[in-house]
């Protein structure tokens, strides 16, 4: 059997990290000593922009598409979707309203000269990085295609509530709940491309790498954004996507080709895919050994890997939205979970929990829309709360355990509104 059978990220992480510490895994571009020095630095430092490959150019701004303030809240190289901007938008997130998470800046890539390059000891003949197996954009379009509906969500979605709601200090972009979007992705299965490239039964890991500029932090150049996948996961359901909601991928969302890795955190879905190493030996990178780990006094010294996303709920309302006292209103929102479909959603507007009604169908790897009637009485400030239970029986808690980088916030969010 090719690979190790590791499709669960937590199991994969424990195995690979142990081998890395034992010197049995490779992390090109940074030594174990360097990684430990970065870990000792604590929070993320400011990004410096590195060099781009010759076939790419940096954009004039970190994000290319328009970012109207009524739709987005901008944090440097990142843009969060305002939840009120999703009201009335249907199930899929329109491209022009889809959040943006960039480590550096959106590159401009010529699809005519773009190549996907595969190399490594896990391919037949062990092609090298300077003599890889190459696929053009047209090559991918000729292969059998597949379409999936799936969410992409930043691991730090909801991070700001560790501070504003739980009074805890965390580092990283202060996302609210808008670092998520659901799209219909079309592309070719990674398993198909790996088979064409000559995958061998000895391969254990693949390491997808983006074409955006090198990521530099704390004075250390970490190279291209990249995060390994076990071959078993790569063969299971990973997509090389070239379309988003029926159109070619736009620049901010990975043009010309990106990875979509269902059920795994957003960093795994590498944008602007340029090359993939396939290896007989375990591979690691800063994005699974230093970043995207749960760190803090309640976790092991090396941290615990950030795995699939947790269950969350959000109202399609602005903060401090106003409602007429005595009027008949309908509260609408969406709930989602990395475990799969949502089983139940309850809403509390100050008068106890009531079950919400589901609206429309839901994809296994998307979200569930819901609504509930509300007739507020006297004027004043009220707090809305929504909590979901997923197909695995997991219900949103009142408090999320603290971690210093603010990942995986899943507590019920207290949403203030005004009755006037």
DRENDO-1510 file (C-alpha; in Angstrom, 1 decimal, always signed):
<recs>
REC; n; res; u; v; w
REC; 1; UNK; +0.0; +0.0; +0.0 .
REC; 2; UNK; +1.3; +3.5; -0.9 .
REC; 3; UNK; +1.8; +5.8; +2.1 .
REC; 4; UNK; +1.1; +5.0; +5.7 .
REC; 5; UNK; -2.7; +5.1; +5.9 .
REC; 6; UNK; -2.5; +8.4; +7.8 .
REC; 7; UNK; -5.5; +10.6; +6.8 .
REC; 8; UNK; -6.2; +12.0; +10.3 .
REC; 9; UNK; -4.0; +15.1; +10.8 .
REC; 10; UNK; -3.4; +14.5; +14.5 .
REC; 11; UNK; -2.2; +11.0; +14.0 .
REC; 12; UNK; -0.1; +12.1; +11.1 .
REC; 13; UNK; +1.5; +14.9; +13.1 .
REC; 14; UNK; +2.5; +12.8; +16.1 .
REC; 15; UNK; +4.2; +10.3; +13.8 .
REC; 16; UNK; +6.0; +12.9; +11.6 .
REC; 17; UNK; +7.0; +15.2; +14.5 .
REC; 18; UNK; +8.5; +12.3; +16.4 .
REC; 19; UNK; +10.6; +11.3; +13.4 .
REC; 20; UNK; +11.6; +14.9; +12.8 .
REC; 21; UNK; +12.9; +15.2; +16.4 .
REC; 22; UNK; +14.7; +11.9; +15.9 .
REC; 23; UNK; +16.4; +13.3; +12.7 .
REC; 24; UNK; +14.4; +11.0; +10.4 .
REC; 25; UNK; +12.4; +13.7; +8.6 .
REC; 26; UNK; +13.6; +16.5; +6.4 .
REC; 27; UNK; +12.8; +20.1; +6.7 .
REC; 28; UNK; +14.6; +21.9; +3.9 .
REC; 29; UNK; +15.4; +25.6; +4.4 .
REC; 30; UNK; +15.5; +25.6; +8.2 .
REC; 31; UNK; +17.3; +23.4; +10.7 .
REC; 32; UNK; +15.8; +21.9; +13.8 .
REC; 33; UNK; +17.8; +24.4; +15.9 .
REC; 34; UNK; +16.5; +27.3; +13.8 .
REC; 35; UNK; +12.9; +26.0; +14.3 .
REC; 36; UNK; +13.4; +25.8; +18.0 .
REC; 37; UNK; +14.8; +29.3; +18.0 .
REC; 38; UNK; +11.7; +30.5; +16.3 .
REC; 39; UNK; +9.5; +28.7; +18.7 .
REC; 40; UNK; +11.2; +30.4; +21.6 .
REC; 41; UNK; +10.4; +33.8; +20.0 .
REC; 42; UNK; +6.7; +33.3; +20.8 .
REC; 43; UNK; +4.3; +35.2; +18.6 .
REC; 44; UNK; +4.5; +35.9; +14.9 .
REC; 45; UNK; +6.7; +38.7; +13.7 .
REC; 46; UNK; +5.9; +41.2; +10.9 .
REC; 47; UNK; +6.2; +39.8; +7.5 .
REC; 48; UNK; +8.9; +40.9; +5.0 .
REC; 49; UNK; +8.5; +40.2; +1.4 .
REC; 50; UNK; +11.1; +38.0; -0.2 .
REC; 51; UNK; +11.8; +37.1; -3.8 .
REC; 52; UNK; +9.4; +35.8; -6.4 .
REC; 53; UNK; +10.0; +33.1; -9.0 .
REC; 54; UNK; +10.7; +34.5; -12.5 .
REC; 55; UNK; +7.3; +33.6; -13.9 .
REC; 56; UNK; +5.5; +35.7; -11.2 .
REC; 57; UNK; +5.3; +39.3; -10.2 .
REC; 58; UNK; +4.1; +40.9; -7.0 .
REC; 59; UNK; +0.9; +42.9; -7.0 .
REC; 60; UNK; +0.8; +46.6; -6.4 .
REC; 61; UNK; -1.1; +45.9; -3.1 .
REC; 62; UNK; -1.2; +42.7; -1.0 .
REC; 63; UNK; -4.7; +42.0; -2.3 .
REC; 64; UNK; -5.8; +42.5; -5.9 .
REC; 65; UNK; -9.6; +42.6; -5.8 .
REC; 66; UNK; -11.7; +45.6; -4.5 .
REC; 67; UNK; -12.3; +45.6; -0.7 .
REC; 68; UNK; -15.3; +47.8; -0.1 .
REC; 69; UNK; -15.6; +48.5; +3.6 .
REC; 70; UNK; -19.2; +47.5; +3.7 .
REC; 71; UNK; -18.1; +43.9; +2.7 .
REC; 72; UNK; -14.6; +43.5; +4.2 .
REC; 73; UNK; -12.6; +44.4; +7.3 .
REC; 74; UNK; -8.9; +44.6; +6.2 .
REC; 75; UNK; -5.9; +43.5; +8.3 .
REC; 76; UNK; -2.8; +44.2; +6.2 .
REC; 77; UNK; -2.4; +41.3; +3.8 .
REC; 78; UNK; -5.7; +39.8; +4.9 .
REC; 79; UNK; -9.4; +40.7; +4.4 .
REC; 80; UNK; -12.3; +39.3; +6.5 .
REC; 81; UNK; -15.8; +39.0; +5.2 .
REC; 82; UNK; -18.4; +41.0; +7.2 .
REC; 83; UNK; -21.2; +38.6; +8.1 .
REC; 84; UNK; -23.9; +41.1; +7.2 .
REC; 85; UNK; -22.5; +41.0; +3.7 .
REC; 86; UNK; -23.6; +37.4; +3.4 .
REC; 87; UNK; -27.2; +38.1; +4.1 .
REC; 88; UNK; -29.3; +37.2; +1.0 .
REC; 89; UNK; -26.3; +35.8; -0.9 .
REC; 90; UNK; -27.4; +32.2; -1.1 .
REC; 91; UNK; -25.4; +29.1; -0.2 .
REC; 92; UNK; -22.1; +29.8; -1.9 .
REC; 93; UNK; -19.9; +32.7; -1.0 .
REC; 94; UNK; -19.5; +35.0; -4.0 .
REC; 95; UNK; -15.9; +35.5; -5.1 .
REC; 96; UNK; -16.2; +39.2; -4.5 .
REC; 97; UNK; -17.2; +38.5; -0.9 .
REC; 98; UNK; -14.8; +35.6; -0.2 .
REC; 99; UNK; -12.3; +36.3; +2.6 .
REC; 100; UNK; -8.6; +36.6; +1.7 .
REC; 101; UNK; -5.7; +35.1; +3.7 .
REC; 102; UNK; -2.2; +35.9; +2.4 .
REC; 103; UNK; +1.1; +35.3; +4.0 .
REC; 104; UNK; +2.7; +37.9; +1.8 .
REC; 105; UNK; +1.0; +39.4; -1.3 .
REC; 106; UNK; -1.1; +38.0; -4.2 .
REC; 107; UNK; +1.3; +37.2; -7.1 .
REC; 108; UNK; +0.5; +37.8; -10.7 .
REC; 109; UNK; +1.1; +34.6; -12.6 .
REC; 110; UNK; +1.1; +34.0; -16.4 .
REC; 111; UNK; -1.0; +30.9; -17.0 .
REC; 112; UNK; +0.8; +30.4; -20.3 .
REC; 113; UNK; +4.2; +29.9; -18.8 .
REC; 114; UNK; +3.0; +28.4; -15.5 .
REC; 115; UNK; +4.0; +24.8; -14.8 .
REC; 116; UNK; +3.2; +22.4; -12.0 .
REC; 117; UNK; +6.4; +20.7; -11.1 .
REC; 118; UNK; +6.6; +17.3; -9.3 .
REC; 119; UNK; +9.8; +15.7; -8.1 .
REC; 120; UNK; +11.3; +13.6; -5.4 .
REC; 121; UNK; +12.2; +10.1; -4.3 .
REC; 122; UNK; +8.6; +9.0; -4.1 .
REC; 123; UNK; +8.2; +9.2; -7.9 .
REC; 124; UNK; +9.4; +6.6; -10.4 .
REC; 125; UNK; +13.0; +7.4; -11.4 .
REC; 126; UNK; +13.3; +10.0; -8.5 .
REC; 127; UNK; +13.2; +13.1; -10.7 .
REC; 128; UNK; +15.1; +16.1; -9.1 .
REC; 129; UNK; +13.9; +19.6; -8.5 .
REC; 130; UNK; +15.9; +20.9; -11.4 .
REC; 131; UNK; +14.6; +18.1; -13.7 .
REC; 132; UNK; +11.0; +17.6; -12.5 .
REC; 133; UNK; +7.9; +16.1; -14.1 .
REC; 134; UNK; +5.9; +19.0; -15.5 .
REC; 135; UNK; +2.2; +19.7; -16.2 .
REC; 136; UNK; +0.9; +22.7; -18.0 .
REC; 137; UNK; -2.4; +24.3; -17.3 .
REC; 138; UNK; -3.8; +22.8; -20.5 .
REC; 139; UNK; -2.5; +19.4; -19.4 .
REC; 140; UNK; -4.6; +19.6; -16.2 .
REC; 141; UNK; -7.7; +20.8; -18.2 .
REC; 142; UNK; -7.4; +17.6; -20.3 .
REC; 143; UNK; -7.5; +15.3; -17.3 .
REC; 144; UNK; -10.8; +14.0; -15.8 .
REC; 145; UNK; -12.4; +16.8; -13.7 .
REC; 146; UNK; -14.3; +16.7; -10.4 .
REC; 147; UNK; -16.4; +19.3; -8.7 .
REC; 148; UNK; -16.8; +19.6; -4.9 .
REC; 149; UNK; -18.5; +22.1; -2.6 .
REC; 150; UNK; -16.3; +22.8; +0.4 .
REC; 151; UNK; -15.4; +25.4; +3.0 .
REC; 152; UNK; -12.0; +27.0; +3.3 .
REC; 153; UNK; -11.5; +28.4; +6.8 .
REC; 154; UNK; -8.5; +30.0; +8.4 .
REC; 155; UNK; -7.4; +28.2; +11.6 .
REC; 156; UNK; -7.5; +31.5; +13.4 .
REC; 157; UNK; -11.1; +32.3; +12.6 .
REC; 158; UNK; -12.7; +33.7; +15.7 .
REC; 159; UNK; -9.4; +34.6; +17.3 .
REC; 160; UNK; -10.4; +38.0; +18.5 .
REC; 161; UNK; -13.0; +36.5; +20.9 .
REC; 162; UNK; -10.3; +34.9; +23.0 .
REC; 163; UNK; -9.6; +38.6; +24.0 .
REC; 164; UNK; -13.0; +40.4; +23.7 .
REC; 165; UNK; -15.1; +37.6; +25.2 .
REC; 166; UNK; -12.7; +35.5; +27.4 .
REC; 167; UNK; -10.2; +38.3; +28.4 .
REC; 168; UNK; -7.2; +36.3; +27.2 .
REC; 169; UNK; -4.1; +37.5; +25.3 .
REC; 170; UNK; -3.4; +35.8; +22.0 .
REC; 171; UNK; -1.2; +36.7; +18.9 .
REC; 172; UNK; -2.1; +36.8; +15.3 .
REC; 173; UNK; -4.7; +38.5; +13.0 .
REC; 174; UNK; -7.7; +39.5; +15.1 .
REC; 175; UNK; -10.3; +37.6; +13.0 .
REC; 176; UNK; -13.9; +37.7; +14.1 .
REC; 177; UNK; -15.9; +34.9; +12.3 .
REC; 178; UNK; -15.5; +36.0; +8.7 .
REC; 179; UNK; -12.3; +34.1; +7.8 .
REC; 180; UNK; -14.4; +31.4; +6.1 .
REC; 181; UNK; -16.1; +30.9; +2.7 .
REC; 182; UNK; -17.9; +28.1; +0.9 .
REC; 183; UNK; -17.3; +27.7; -2.8 .
REC; 184; UNK; -17.9; +25.2; -5.6 .
REC; 185; UNK; -14.4; +24.0; -6.7 .
REC; 186; UNK; -13.6; +22.3; -9.9 .
REC; 187; UNK; -10.4; +20.7; -10.8 .
REC; 188; UNK; -8.5; +17.4; -11.1 .
REC; 189; UNK; -7.8; +15.0; -8.2 .
REC; 190; UNK; -4.3; +15.2; -6.9 .
REC; 191; UNK; -4.3; +11.4; -7.0 .
REC; 192; UNK; -4.7; +11.5; -10.8 .
REC; 193; UNK; -1.7; +13.8; -11.2 .
REC; 194; UNK; +0.4; +11.8; -8.8 .
REC; 195; UNK; -0.4; +8.6; -10.8 .
REC; 196; UNK; +0.5; +10.3; -14.1 .
REC; 197; UNK; +3.8; +11.5; -12.5 .
REC; 198; UNK; +4.8; +8.0; -11.5 .
REC; 199; UNK; +3.9; +7.7; -7.8 .
REC; 200; UNK; +5.6; +4.7; -6.2 .
REC; 201; UNK; +4.4; +2.4; -3.4 .
REC; 202; UNK; +7.3; +3.7; -1.2 .
REC; 203; UNK; +6.1; +7.3; -1.1 .
REC; 204; UNK; +4.9; +8.5; +2.3 .
REC; 205; UNK; +4.6; +12.3; +2.0 .
REC; 206; UNK; +3.8; +15.1; -0.5 .
REC; 207; UNK; +4.9; +18.7; +0.1 .
REC; 208; UNK; +2.8; +21.2; -2.0 .
REC; 209; UNK; +4.5; +24.7; -2.3 .
REC; 210; UNK; +3.1; +28.0; -3.4 .
REC; 211; UNK; +4.5; +30.6; -5.8 .
REC; 212; UNK; +4.0; +33.7; -3.6 .
REC; 213; UNK; +7.0; +35.5; -2.2 .
REC; 214; UNK; +9.2; +33.9; +0.5 .
REC; 215; UNK; +7.9; +34.4; +4.0 .
REC; 216; UNK; +10.4; +36.1; +6.3 .
REC; 217; UNK; +9.8; +36.4; +10.0 .
REC; 218; UNK; +12.1; +37.1; +13.0 .
REC; 219; UNK; +15.0; +37.7; +10.5 .
REC; 220; UNK; +14.6; +34.1; +9.2 .
REC; 221; UNK; +13.6; +33.4; +5.6 .
REC; 222; UNK; +11.3; +30.4; +5.8 .
REC; 223; UNK; +11.0; +30.1; +2.0 .
REC; 224; UNK; +7.8; +29.4; +0.2 .
REC; 225; UNK; +4.6; +28.7; +2.0 .
REC; 226; UNK; +4.3; +24.9; +2.1 .
REC; 227; UNK; +2.7; +22.2; +4.4 .
REC; 228; UNK; +3.1; +18.4; +4.0 .
REC; 229; UNK; +0.3; +15.9; +3.5 .
REC; 230; UNK; +0.5; +12.2; +4.0 .
REC; 231; UNK; +0.2; +10.3; +0.7 .
REC; 232; UNK; -2.9; +8.6; +2.1 .
REC; 233; UNK; -4.7; +11.9; +2.4 .
REC; 234; UNK; -3.4; +13.1; -0.9 .
REC; 235; UNK; -4.9; +10.1; -2.6 .
REC; 236; UNK; -8.2; +10.3; -0.7 .
REC; 237; UNK; -10.0; +13.6; -1.6 .
REC; 238; UNK; -7.5; +16.4; -2.3 .
REC; 239; UNK; -8.3; +18.5; -5.4 .
REC; 240; UNK; -6.1; +20.6; -7.7 .
REC; 241; UNK; -8.7; +23.3; -8.3 .
REC; 242; UNK; -8.7; +25.6; -11.3 .
REC; 243; UNK; -12.2; +26.9; -11.0 .
REC; 244; UNK; -14.2; +28.6; -8.2 .
REC; 245; UNK; -17.9; +29.0; -8.5 .
REC; 246; UNK; -17.9; +28.2; -12.2 .
REC; 247; UNK; -15.1; +30.6; -13.2 .
REC; 248; UNK; -11.3; +30.4; -13.4 .
REC; 249; UNK; -9.6; +31.0; -10.1 .
REC; 250; UNK; -9.2; +34.7; -9.5 .
REC; 251; UNK; -5.7; +35.9; -8.4 .
REC; 252; UNK; -6.4; +36.3; -4.7 .
REC; 253; UNK; -7.8; +32.8; -4.4 .
REC; 254; UNK; -4.9; +30.9; -6.1 .
REC; 255; UNK; -4.9; +31.5; -9.8 .
REC; 256; UNK; -4.1; +29.5; -11.8 .
REC; 257; UNK; -4.2; +26.4; -9.6 .
REC; 258; UNK; -4.6; +25.8; -5.9 .
REC; 259; UNK; -5.0; +22.9; -3.5 .
REC; 260; UNK; -8.3; +22.2; -1.8 .
REC; 261; UNK; -7.9; +19.9; +1.1 .
REC; 262; UNK; -11.3; +19.0; +2.6 .
REC; 263; UNK; -11.6; +18.8; +6.4 .
REC; 264; UNK; -8.1; +20.1; +7.0 .
REC; 265; UNK; -7.3; +23.7; +8.2 .
REC; 266; UNK; -7.0; +26.4; +5.5 .
REC; 267; UNK; -3.2; +26.5; +5.4 .
REC; 268; UNK; -3.2; +23.0; +3.9 .
REC; 269; UNK; -5.1; +24.4; +0.8 .
REC; 270; UNK; -2.0; +26.0; -0.7 .
REC; 271; UNK; -2.7; +28.8; -3.2 .
REC; 272; UNK; -0.7; +29.5; -6.4 .
REC; 273; UNK; +0.6; +26.0; -6.5 .
REC; 274; UNK; +3.9; +25.7; -8.1 .
REC; 275; UNK; +5.5; +22.5; -7.2 .
REC; 276; UNK; +5.0; +19.3; -5.2 .
REC; 277; UNK; +7.7; +17.2; -3.7 .
REC; 278; UNK; +6.9; +13.5; -3.3 .
REC; 279; UNK; +9.1; +11.7; -0.8 .
REC; 280; UNK; +10.0; +8.3; +0.5 .
REC; 281; UNK; +11.0; +9.9; +3.8 .
REC; 282; UNK; +8.8; +12.1; +6.1 .
REC; 283; UNK; +8.7; +15.8; +5.3 .
REC; 284; UNK; +8.0; +18.7; +7.6 .
REC; 285; UNK; +7.9; +22.5; +7.3 .
REC; 286; UNK; +7.5; +25.5; +9.6 .
REC; 287; UNK; +3.8; +25.4; +8.8 .
REC; 288; UNK; +3.3; +22.2; +10.7 .
REC; 289; UNK; +6.2; +22.3; +13.3 .
REC; 290; UNK; +6.2; +26.0; +14.3 .
REC; 291; UNK; +3.0; +27.6; +13.1 .
REC; 292; UNK; -0.5; +26.2; +13.3 .
REC; 293; UNK; +0.1; +24.5; +16.6 .
REC; 294; UNK; -1.7; +24.8; +19.9 .
REC; 295; UNK; +0.9; +26.3; +22.3 .
REC; 296; UNK; +0.5; +27.3; +26.0 .
REC; 297; UNK; +0.9; +26.1; +29.5 .
REC; 298; UNK; -1.8; +23.4; +29.1 .
REC; 299; UNK; +0.0; +21.9; +26.0 .
REC; 300; UNK; +3.2; +19.9; +25.5 .
REC; 301; UNK; +6.3; +22.0; +24.9 .
REC; 302; UNK; +6.3; +21.3; +21.2 .
REC; 303; UNK; +2.6; +22.1; +21.0 .
REC; 304; UNK; -0.3; +20.1; +19.6 .
REC; 305; UNK; -1.1; +20.3; +15.9 .
REC; 306; UNK; -4.1; +22.3; +14.8 .
REC; 307; UNK; -6.3; +19.7; +13.1 .
REC; 308; UNK; -9.6; +20.0; +11.4 .
REC; 309; UNK; -11.8; +22.9; +12.1 .
REC; 310; UNK; -14.3; +23.1; +15.0 .
REC; 311; UNK; -18.0; +23.8; +15.1 .
REC; 312; UNK; -19.0; +27.4; +14.9 .
REC; 313; UNK; -22.1; +29.6; +14.3 .
REC; 314; UNK; -22.6; +33.2; +13.1 .
REC; 315; UNK; -25.5; +35.6; +12.7 .
REC; 316; UNK; -25.9; +37.4; +9.3 .
REC; 317; UNK; -26.0; +40.7; +11.2 .
REC; 318; UNK; -23.7; +43.6; +11.9 .
REC; 319; UNK; -22.5; +44.2; +15.5 .
REC; 320; UNK; -25.1; +46.3; +17.3 .
REC; 321; UNK; -27.7; +45.8; +14.7 .
REC; 322; UNK; -31.0; +47.6; +15.5 .
REC; 323; UNK; -34.5; +46.0; +15.7 .
REC; 324; UNK; -37.8; +47.6; +16.3 .
REC; 325; UNK; -39.4; +46.8; +19.7 .
REC; 326; UNK; -42.6; +44.7; +19.2 .
REC; 327; UNK; -41.8; +44.1; +15.5 .
REC; 328; UNK; -41.7; +40.7; +13.9 .
REC; 329; UNK; -38.2; +39.8; +12.8 .
REC; 330; UNK; -36.4; +36.8; +11.4 .
REC; 331; UNK; -32.9; +36.0; +12.7 .
REC; 332; UNK; -30.7; +34.3; +10.1 .
REC; 333; UNK; -27.3; +32.7; +10.3 .
REC; 334; UNK; -25.0; +29.8; +9.4 .
REC; 335; UNK; -23.3; +27.0; +11.3 .
REC; 336; UNK; -20.5; +24.7; +10.2 .
REC; 337; UNK; -18.0; +22.1; +11.5 .
REC; 338; UNK; -14.9; +20.3; +10.3 .
REC; 339; UNK; -16.6; +17.0; +11.4 .
REC; 340; UNK; -19.3; +17.3; +8.7 .
REC; 341; UNK; -23.0; +18.2; +8.6 .
REC; 342; UNK; -24.8; +20.2; +11.3 .
REC; 343; UNK; -27.4; +18.3; +13.2 .
REC; 344; UNK; -29.1; +21.0; +15.3 .
REC; 345; UNK; -28.8; +24.8; +15.9 .
REC; 346; UNK; -30.3; +26.6; +18.9 .
REC; 347; UNK; -30.7; +30.4; +19.4 .
REC; 348; UNK; -31.0; +32.4; +22.6 .
REC; 349; UNK; -32.2; +36.0; +22.4 .
REC; 350; UNK; -32.4; +36.3; +26.2 .
REC; 351; UNK; -35.5; +34.2; +26.7 .
REC; 352; UNK; -34.0; +30.7; +26.6 .
REC; 353; UNK; -32.7; +28.4; +23.9 .
REC; 354; UNK; -35.0; +27.7; +21.0 .
REC; 355; UNK; -34.3; +25.4; +18.0 .
REC; 356; UNK; -33.8; +27.1; +14.7 .
REC; 357; UNK; -35.2; +26.0; +11.4 .
REC; 358; UNK; -32.8; +24.8; +8.7 .
REC; 359; UNK; -32.9; +26.6; +5.3 .
REC; 360; UNK; -32.1; +24.8; +2.2 .
REC; 361; UNK; -29.8; +21.8; +1.6 .
REC; 362; UNK; -26.2; +21.6; +3.0 .
REC; 363; UNK; -23.0; +20.1; +1.6 .
REC; 364; UNK; -21.1; +17.6; +3.8 .
REC; 365; UNK; -18.1; +20.0; +3.8 .
REC; 366; UNK; -19.9; +23.3; +3.7 .
REC; 367; UNK; -22.3; +25.0; +6.1 .
REC; 368; UNK; -25.9; +24.9; +7.2 .
REC; 369; UNK; -28.1; +28.0; +6.8 .
REC; 370; UNK; -30.8; +28.5; +9.4 .
REC; 371; UNK; -33.5; +31.0; +10.6 .
REC; 372; UNK; -35.7; +31.7; +13.6 .
REC; 373; UNK; -38.5; +34.2; +14.3 .
REC; 374; UNK; -38.0; +36.8; +17.0 .
REC; 375; UNK; -40.3; +39.4; +18.4 .
REC; 376; UNK; -38.4; +41.5; +20.9 .
REC; 377; UNK; -40.3; +43.4; +23.6 .
REC; 378; UNK; -38.9; +46.4; +25.5 .
REC; 379; UNK; -36.1; +48.5; +24.1 .
REC; 380; UNK; -32.6; +48.1; +25.2 .
REC; 381; UNK; -29.4; +46.2; +24.6 .
REC; 382; UNK; -29.8; +42.4; +24.0 .
REC; 383; UNK; -27.4; +39.6; +23.4 .
REC; 384; UNK; -28.0; +37.0; +20.7 .
REC; 385; UNK; -26.3; +33.6; +21.0 .
REC; 386; UNK; -26.3; +30.7; +18.6 .
REC; 387; UNK; -24.9; +27.2; +19.2 .
REC; 388; UNK; -24.7; +24.3; +16.9 .
REC; 389; UNK; -24.3; +20.5; +17.3 .
REC; 390; UNK; -22.7; +18.6; +14.5 .
REC; 391; UNK; -23.1; +15.1; +13.1 .
REC; 392; UNK; -20.5; +13.8; +15.5 .
REC; 393; UNK; -22.5; +15.1; +18.5 .
REC; 394; UNK; -20.1; +17.9; +19.3 .
REC; 395; UNK; -21.8; +21.1; +20.6 .
REC; 396; UNK; -20.3; +24.5; +20.9 .
REC; 397; UNK; -19.1; +25.1; +24.4 .
REC; 398; UNK; -19.4; +28.3; +26.5 .
REC; 399; UNK; -15.6; +28.7; +26.7 .
REC; 400; UNK; -12.7; +27.6; +24.4 .
REC; 401; UNK; -9.5; +26.4; +26.1 .
REC; 402; UNK; -6.8; +29.1; +25.8 .
REC; 403; UNK; -3.9; +28.8; +23.4 .
REC; 404; UNK; -1.4; +31.5; +22.8 .
REC; 405; UNK; -1.9; +31.8; +19.1 .
REC; 406; UNK; -5.7; +31.9; +19.3 .
REC; 407; UNK; -6.5; +28.9; +17.1 .
REC; 408; UNK; -9.8; +26.9; +16.9 .
REC; 409; UNK; -12.1; +29.2; +18.8 .
REC; 410; UNK; -15.4; +27.3; +19.1 .
REC; 411; UNK; -17.3; +28.9; +22.0 .
REC; 412; UNK; -20.7; +30.4; +21.6 .
REC; 413; UNK; -20.2; +34.0; +20.5 .
REC; 414; UNK; -22.2; +36.7; +22.3 .
REC; 415; UNK; -23.6; +39.0; +19.5 .
REC; 416; UNK; -24.9; +42.4; +20.8 .
REC; 417; UNK; -27.9; +44.0; +19.2 .
REC; 418; UNK; -30.1; +47.0; +20.1 .
REC; 419; UNK; -33.9; +47.0; +20.4 .
REC; 420; UNK; -35.3; +50.5; +19.8 .
</recs>
